[in-house]
Amino acid sequence: MDLSDLEPGQTLMERRVAVTAERAAAYAKAAGDGCALYAEEGVVPPMAVAALALAEAMTAMRLPAGAVHTGQEFAFPRPVAAGSQASVSASVSANSVRRGTRFLALDLRVEVGGETALEGKTSLAIPEGAE
Amino acid sequence: MSSAPERLETPPRLITQGQVVEYADASGDHNPLHLDEEFARGSPYGRPIVHGMLALAMLSEMMTASFGIAWLSGGRLKARFRAPVFPGDAIRASGTLKRIEGGAAVYEAVVANQDGASVITGEAEVPLSG
């Protein structure tokens, strides 16, 4: 994907994703997040949902190596139960180039059962010419 | 929880390159900036850096541990990545109560490294029940 073609308001991706207990457990282990509450409530760590949404957006964009996150905003209106099917979507909210670096902002949304479980905005800095 | 502690803080946690690799697999973020020493050497950082989302996760973990289901069903997190975290760094998350507004506690949230440098700054907001 040519990042210079991305326009604010453009939908980047919409996808159904399984939020499996195994995926959540792998995330929690890797992140070192050992809160017992997730298992007690049967829900996944909210940042696991955030990471999943980001990964889907990054994959859709084929983000070049060398890109870095400069900012993140997340709201978690409701927890996501392990085993849920989630609808993940991402759209472009800003795209500009300054001093050889592309600044890209994406809006992220995760819905489960028709209700919003996560809203987010991610800001990325991508060196121009990075592959 | 219906009250908001003035101060939240986690113990320091060492982030290893092994954990970075594990996080890459679990999150699907295989950017070579985190995983490939040779590639990272040519970057502005000079060596691999830890995923920002991995460091940020510590703030969410702190809020979950402090506020439980209230964080999972109404929390908000806003963060800027100020400086890289490198494998071998020991980072800790903290929160300082800034205000209570509209039934929610708003914390100034920081992730700092072993030198006390803020690597992530932002705000964490959690609804207060009762």
Interface residues (C-beta under 8 A of the other chain):
Chain A: R23 A26 Y27 K29 A30 A31 G32 D33 C35 L37 Y38 E41 V43 P45 P46 M47 A50 A51 L52 L54 A55 M58 T59 L63 A65 G66 A67 V68 H69 T70 G71 Q72 E73 F74 A75 F76 P77 R78 P79
Chain B: R13 Q19 E22 Y23 D25 A26 S27 G28 D29 N31 P32 L33 F39 S43 I49 G52 M53 L54 L56 A57 M58 S60 E61 T64 A65 G68 I69 W71 L72 S73 G74 G75 R76 L77 K78 A79 R80 F81
